Amino acid sequence: MKRWIAGILLVFTFIISQPGKAEMITVVQAVNSAFSLHPAVKVARANYKQALGQRLIDLSPEPASLALEYEGVPGGEAIDAHEERRLSLSQEIAFPLKYSWRARVAGIAVDEARIDALIQLLELELEVRNSYTQAWMIDRELKILEENADAAENYAHQLKRLVELGETAPLEERRARVEALQATTNRDAVREERFAVLGKFRSLTGIDTTGIVLSPPIVFSQSDLFRSESKFNVDKSYELKSAQLQSTQADIETRAAVFNWLPDLELSYFQQNVPSETDPDFWGVELGISLPAWFWLSGRGEILAAKANQRAAQGNLENLNLQQQTATVELIQSQRALWDKLKLYEEQILPLAKESYELAMKSYKTGEASYLEVIDSQRTLLDIQLEHLEIKAALADVTSEIDRLAGRSVIGHDELQNMLNRGH
């Protein structure tokens, strides 16, 4: 009888999965799908296009002034009775060096808007990758719990029949019923949680996971991991690039404030007609210079404000660099620890748990172990299987965070850049 019961327990460990025909998608496909429909992508594009438009505005000269004047028209007479007619065209021109600085600042503003848009895309990608990992994990967690619940229910049912036949003690049957109830409760709870997790994934990506299998979120290969901080180039971080641009812009604005005393120019051309003169048509040009007479007051204030902004931008850059260096060390150490833990589970802990469960069943068949010992080994194996799955998910999440910090995308750098130029 114990041999027969032990055979039923084998269901928990040996369940053969037949190959299905379900479609398999990858995290790259999920990210591409999210980029194709999520509103955050439209916002990122719009902000970048707005910066391109603002750059044209900033580089545009001041509007030209065109004037047609009639002077000396007697009261009650037509305009043709004028004493003087004047047509003039004038244009204000900033000092050429100011245009150079304005062009550099405008270019930096576009670069900064592009980087900010890329940061938004990477934040969305991180959210999608984390959601993908959760969906992938909960599918496999549910499968493990379903197998465990099926085995526990089958065993409890068989023990109930044996109690009715008087072939086993009621205590074992009641214990089996408790185990079955706990197993089904855990399974049902994860089923409910799975509904919410897959709902969030669908809202982010537009992908209906019905009949779809999610491939692993990352390839768990040691060659893909950062084994030391020196291999991680934090200078590629988009946040750091944005701070560097802000510091450069503040430096240019400081120099522009210092040389704001350089005069602006005004160039005018005019044609004049005086009918009363023998030769009534005249023309001429005017060149004016705008001198910053109050530069000692307003100019000094601009210089002080610009220098303070420059120091703040430089301090922000140094602070962000320090923060990201610290975050880099923590992330890489966490990734390394998770990788080592994963290898320990796969090479030692998980095989030992399976071996312990098999030995407990063999001992139960020969009468050397009790049913409680089998249940304990079964619970241990279940816990280790779930822990092994959680380590994989945690490793995927920390790898996604490292990619975001390093400015990397699963769809590729060029494709991420192209995302900003799509649409209207």
C-alpha distance (Angstrom), angle and dihedral (degrees) to the residues before:
residue distance angle dihedral
M1 . . .
K2 3.83 . .
R3 3.80 89.4 .
W4 3.78 89.0 55.2
I5 3.81 91.7 48.2
A6 3.80 91.3 48.8
G7 3.77 88.7 53.3
I8 3.80 89.0 57.6
L9 3.81 90.8 51.8
L10 3.78 89.7 56.9
V11 3.80 87.4 72.2
F12 3.78 88.6 76.8
T13 3.78 93.8 59.0
F14 3.79 105.1 30.5
I15 3.79 112.6 49.9
I16 3.78 113.0 147.4
S17 3.79 114.0 -141.2
Q18 3.78 114.0 -148.0
P19 3.81 115.3 -143.1
G20 3.80 110.2 -100.3
K21 3.77 133.1 -152.3
A22 3.80 95.6 -129.6
E23 3.79 117.2 135.4
M24 3.80 114.8 -106.7
I25 3.79 122.6 -144.5
T26 3.78 130.8 -171.7
V27 3.78 133.7 -141.3
V28 3.82 88.7 -105.9
Q29 3.80 90.3 59.3
A30 3.80 90.4 47.6
V31 3.81 92.2 52.2
N32 3.81 92.3 47.3
S33 3.79 90.2 49.7
A34 3.81 91.6 51.1
F35 3.80 91.8 48.5
S36 3.80 90.2 52.6
L37 3.80 95.6 58.4
H38 3.81 113.9 12.1
P39 3.85 115.5 112.8
A40 3.81 91.2 -136.1
V41 3.81 89.0 70.1
K42 3.81 90.9 54.9
V43 3.79 90.1 50.2
A44 3.82 91.8 50.4
R45 3.80 91.8 49.5
A46 3.80 92.6 46.5
N47 3.81 92.6 51.7
Y48 3.80 90.9 49.8
K49 3.82 93.2 47.6
Q50 3.81 89.4 47.8
A51 3.81 89.3 55.5
L52 3.81 90.3 51.2
G53 3.79 89.8 52.5
Q54 3.80 92.4 46.3
R55 3.80 89.5 52.4
L56 3.81 90.4 59.8
I57 3.81 89.8 49.1
D58 3.81 92.5 50.1
L59 3.80 93.0 48.8
S60 3.79 94.4 47.1
P61 3.84 115.9 104.0
E62 3.76 120.5 -123.3
P63 3.82 112.9 -78.2
A64 3.80 115.2 -89.8
S65 3.79 118.0 -115.3
L66 3.82 119.1 -131.3
A67 3.82 118.7 -173.7
L68 3.82 135.5 178.0
E69 3.81 113.9 -166.4
Y70 3.82 131.1 -172.4
E71 3.78 115.0 -167.0
G72 3.78 134.8 -176.5
V73 3.81 98.4 26.0
P74 3.86 108.0 163.0
G75 3.78 117.3 -125.9
G76 3.80 113.6 -87.0
E77 3.81 92.4 13.2
A78 3.81 128.3 115.4
I79 3.76 120.5 -102.5
D80 3.80 89.7 -103.9
A81 3.79 88.2 71.8
H82 3.80 91.2 71.4
E83 3.76 122.7 137.9
E84 3.80 93.7 -147.3
R85 3.80 137.0 14.4
R86 3.78 122.6 -165.1
L87 3.82 130.4 -172.8
S88 3.79 115.1 -171.5
L89 3.81 137.7 178.0
S90 3.81 119.4 -167.2
Q91 3.79 133.5 178.7
E92 3.78 129.8 -171.2
I93 3.81 113.4 -142.0
A94 3.78 124.8 -168.2
F95 3.78 118.6 -138.1
P96 3.86 106.2 -79.3
L97 3.81 92.9 -119.5
K98 3.80 88.9 58.6
Y99 3.81 90.1 56.9
S100 3.78 89.6 53.5
W101 3.79 92.0 53.3
R102 3.80 91.7 43.5
A103 3.81 90.2 52.9
R104 3.80 91.9 50.6
V105 3.80 92.9 48.4
A106 3.81 90.8 47.8
G107 3.81 90.7 50.4
I108 3.79 91.1 49.5
A109 3.81 90.1 50.0
V110 3.82 89.9 55.0
D111 3.80 91.8 47.8
E112 3.77 90.5 48.5
A113 3.81 91.6 49.7
R114 3.79 90.0 49.4
I115 3.79 91.9 50.4
D116 3.81 92.0 46.4
A117 3.81 88.5 51.8
L118 3.81 90.8 50.0
I119 3.80 89.3 50.1
Q120 3.81 88.8 54.5
L121 3.81 90.1 50.9
L122 3.80 92.1 48.9
E123 3.80 91.0 48.6
L124 3.80 88.9 53.2
E125 3.80 90.4 46.9
L126 3.80 90.6 51.5
E127 3.80 90.2 51.8
V128 3.81 91.1 49.2
R129 3.80 93.1 47.1
N130 3.80 92.0 49.7
S131 3.80 90.5 47.8
Y132 3.81 89.7 48.0
T133 3.81 90.6 51.6
Q134 3.80 91.3 50.2
A135 3.81 91.3 49.4
W136 3.81 91.7 46.9
M137 3.80 91.8 47.6
I138 3.79 97.0 47.0
D139 3.81 91.8 50.4
R140 3.79 90.6 56.6
E141 3.79 93.2 40.4
L142 3.79 90.0 53.5
K143 3.79 91.3 49.4
I144 3.81 91.5 53.3
L145 3.81 92.1 47.6
E146 3.81 92.3 46.2
E147 3.79 90.8 53.9
N148 3.79 90.4 47.4
A149 3.83 92.7 47.9
D150 3.82 92.7 47.9
A151 3.79 91.6 50.8
A152 3.83 92.2 46.7
E153 3.81 93.0 48.2
N154 3.79 92.8 47.7
Y155 3.78 91.4 48.9
A156 3.82 93.0 48.0
H157 3.82 90.1 49.9
Q158 3.77 93.1 50.5
L159 3.80 92.8 47.6
K160 3.78 89.9 51.3
R161 3.80 89.7 57.3
L162 3.81 91.0 47.6
V163 3.82 90.8 51.9
E164 3.80 89.1 51.9
L165 3.81 88.7 52.4
G166 3.80 91.2 46.7
E167 3.80 93.1 -119.5
T168 3.82 98.2 121.8
A169 3.80 140.2 26.8
P170 3.82 120.4 -90.4
L171 3.82 89.6 -129.3
E172 3.80 92.5 68.9
E173 3.81 91.2 46.7
R174 3.81 92.2 52.2
R175 3.78 91.6 47.3
A176 3.80 89.2 50.8
R177 3.81 90.5 51.1
V178 3.80 90.4 53.0
E179 3.80 90.7 49.7
A180 3.81 90.6 49.3
L181 3.81 92.4 49.8
Q182 3.78 91.8 49.4
A183 3.80 91.6 47.8
T184 3.81 94.1 49.7
T185 3.81 91.4 45.3
N186 3.80 91.3 53.7
R187 3.79 90.7 46.0
D188 3.80 93.7 50.0
A189 3.81 92.1 47.6
V190 3.80 91.3 54.2
R191 3.81 90.2 47.0
E192 3.79 89.5 57.6
E193 3.79 91.7 45.6
R194 3.80 90.2 48.4
F195 3.80 90.3 57.9
A196 3.83 90.7 57.6
V197 3.83 94.3 43.1
L198 3.80 93.5 50.3
G199 3.81 89.8 45.0
K200 3.79 90.9 57.4
F201 3.80 90.8 46.6
R202 3.81 90.8 50.9
S203 3.81 92.4 49.2
L204 3.82 90.8 52.4
T205 3.80 98.8 43.9
G206 3.80 106.4 18.9
I207 3.82 88.6 -127.0
D208 3.79 118.6 139.5
T209 3.81 105.4 -147.2
T210 3.81 94.3 -158.6
G211 3.78 106.6 127.0
I212 3.81 91.1 0.5
V213 3.79 128.1 118.8
L214 3.80 119.3 -150.5
S215 3.78 114.9 -138.8
P216 3.84 118.0 -138.4
P217 3.83 110.5 -69.7
I218 3.81 92.0 -127.7
V219 3.77 136.3 12.2
F220 3.77 103.1 -108.2
S221 3.78 96.1 -135.4
Q222 3.77 126.1 142.0
S223 3.81 90.7 -138.9
D224 3.82 89.5 64.9
L225 3.79 94.5 55.9
F226 3.79 130.2 89.7
R227 3.76 104.1 -118.9
S228 3.82 94.4 -178.9
E229 3.77 138.1 23.4
S230 3.83 91.7 -120.8
K231 3.81 90.6 70.0
F232 3.79 91.9 57.5
N233 3.81 112.6 85.9
V234 3.78 104.9 -155.4
D235 3.83 90.3 -178.5
K236 3.81 87.4 77.5
S237 3.78 89.8 64.6
Y238 3.79 110.0 118.8
E239 3.80 91.4 -145.3
L240 3.79 89.3 56.9
K241 3.81 92.1 46.3
S242 3.79 89.7 52.3
A243 3.81 91.4 51.5
Q244 3.82 90.0 48.6
L245 3.79 90.5 53.0
Q246 3.81 90.9 49.7
S247 3.79 89.7 51.8
T248 3.82 91.5 49.2
Q249 3.80 91.0 48.2
A250 3.80 91.4 50.5
D251 3.82 89.7 51.2
I252 3.83 91.7 52.3
E253 3.81 91.9 46.8
T254 3.80 89.7 51.7
R255 3.80 92.3 54.0
A256 3.78 90.0 45.1
A257 3.81 90.1 53.4
V258 3.82 91.7 49.7
F259 3.80 91.7 52.7
N260 3.78 95.5 39.6
W261 3.78 87.9 111.9
L262 3.81 88.7 77.4
P263 3.82 106.9 112.3
D264 3.79 126.3 -113.0
L265 3.77 119.2 -131.9
E266 3.77 133.8 -134.4
L267 3.80 121.0 -161.0
S268 3.82 121.4 -169.1
Y269 3.79 135.8 179.8
F270 3.78 123.3 -168.2
Q271 3.79 141.6 -179.0
Q272 3.80 118.4 -155.1
N273 3.79 131.9 -167.3
V274 3.84 121.9 -164.7
P275 3.83 108.6 177.3
S276 3.79 93.1 -166.7
E277 3.81 91.9 63.5
T278 3.81 124.3 86.6
D279 3.79 89.6 -125.1
P280 3.82 100.2 31.4
D281 3.82 101.0 -179.2
F282 3.79 121.3 84.3
W283 3.78 135.4 167.0
G284 3.75 135.3 -173.8
V285 3.78 148.6 156.4
E286 3.77 132.5 -124.1
L287 3.78 129.1 -156.3
G288 3.77 118.0 -166.1
I289 3.78 132.4 -176.8
S290 3.80 123.3 -151.2
L291 3.79 108.8 -145.8
P292 3.84 119.0 -160.1
A293 3.78 93.6 -130.5
W294 3.82 93.3 171.1
F295 3.79 95.5 45.7
W296 3.80 91.5 118.8
L297 3.82 87.9 67.4
S298 3.80 111.6 28.8
G299 3.79 93.4 25.6
R300 3.78 93.5 54.6
G301 3.79 89.2 49.8
E302 3.81 91.2 52.5
I303 3.80 90.9 49.3
L304 3.81 92.8 50.4
A305 3.83 91.9 47.7
A306 3.81 92.4 46.2
K307 3.81 93.3 49.7
A308 3.80 91.1 48.9
N309 3.81 90.0 50.4
Q310 3.80 89.3 48.8
R311 3.80 92.2 53.2
A312 3.81 90.7 47.4
A313 3.81 92.3 50.3
Q314 3.81 91.5 48.7
G315 3.79 91.3 48.0
N316 3.78 91.1 48.9
L317 3.81 89.6 51.3
E318 3.80 92.6 51.1
N319 3.81 92.0 45.3
L320 3.81 92.9 49.0
N321 3.80 91.0 47.4
L322 3.80 90.2 52.9
Q323 3.82 91.9 47.1
Q324 3.78 92.9 50.0
Q325 3.78 92.9 46.5
T326 3.80 88.4 53.3
A327 3.80 92.2 45.9
T328 3.80 89.5 48.9
V329 3.79 92.6 55.3
E330 3.82 91.9 47.7
L331 3.80 94.3 47.4
I332 3.78 95.1 47.1
Q333 3.79 92.1 46.4
S334 3.81 89.6 49.4
Q335 3.80 91.1 48.3
R336 3.78 91.8 48.6
A337 3.82 92.2 48.5
L338 3.80 91.9 48.8
W339 3.79 91.5 48.3
D340 3.81 92.1 50.8
K341 3.81 90.0 46.7
L342 3.81 91.1 49.4
K343 3.80 91.9 52.0
L344 3.82 90.3 47.8
Y345 3.81 91.0 52.9
E346 3.80 94.0 45.8
E347 3.79 96.8 43.7
Q348 3.81 101.9 36.2
I349 3.79 121.0 -1.1
L350 3.81 100.1 48.6
P351 3.85 95.1 43.3
L352 3.81 90.2 47.3
A353 3.81 91.7 50.0
K354 3.80 91.0 51.5
E355 3.79 90.9 46.6
S356 3.81 90.8 49.0
Y357 3.79 90.9 51.9
E358 3.80 92.4 49.1
L359 3.82 91.4 48.5
A360 3.80 90.4 49.9
M361 3.79 90.4 53.9
K362 3.79 92.2 48.1
S363 3.79 90.6 49.3
Y364 3.81 89.8 48.5
K365 3.81 90.6 53.9
T366 3.78 91.3 53.6
G367 3.80 93.4 43.9
E368 3.83 94.4 -112.1
A369 3.81 94.5 114.3
S370 3.77 133.5 43.4
Y371 3.76 128.1 -126.7
L372 3.82 89.5 -107.1
E373 3.80 90.5 60.1
V374 3.78 90.2 52.4
I375 3.80 90.9 49.8
D376 3.81 91.5 49.5
S377 3.80 92.1 51.9
Q378 3.81 89.5 46.1
R379 3.79 91.4 52.4
T380 3.80 91.2 47.4
L381 3.79 91.3 52.4
L382 3.80 91.0 48.7
D383 3.80 92.4 49.9
I384 3.79 92.1 48.8
Q385 3.80 92.2 48.8
L386 3.80 90.3 53.3
E387 3.81 92.5 44.7
H388 3.80 89.6 50.5
L389 3.80 89.0 53.9
E390 3.81 92.3 47.9
I391 3.82 90.9 52.6
K392 3.80 90.5 53.9
A393 3.80 91.3 50.1
A394 3.81 92.4 47.2
L395 3.80 90.4 49.7
A396 3.80 90.0 51.4
D397 3.83 91.2 49.8
V398 3.79 95.5 49.3
T399 3.81 90.3 46.7
S400 3.81 89.3 52.7
E401 3.81 90.2 51.2
I402 3.81 91.1 49.8
D403 3.81 90.0 51.2
R404 3.80 90.9 50.9
L405 3.80 92.2 49.2
A406 3.81 91.0 48.1
G407 3.81 92.6 48.0
R408 3.81 93.9 -115.6
S409 3.78 126.0 143.6
V410 3.79 129.6 -161.6
I411 3.82 88.7 -133.0
G412 3.81 92.4 54.9
H413 3.79 134.2 -99.5
D414 3.83 95.8 -93.7
E415 3.79 93.3 48.9
L416 3.80 90.7 49.5
Q417 3.80 89.7 52.9
N418 3.80 91.2 48.6
M419 3.80 89.8 55.5
L420 3.81 89.2 72.7
N421 3.80 93.8 54.9
R422 3.79 96.0 51.5
G423 3.77 124.0 96.0
H424 3.78 126.8 20.4
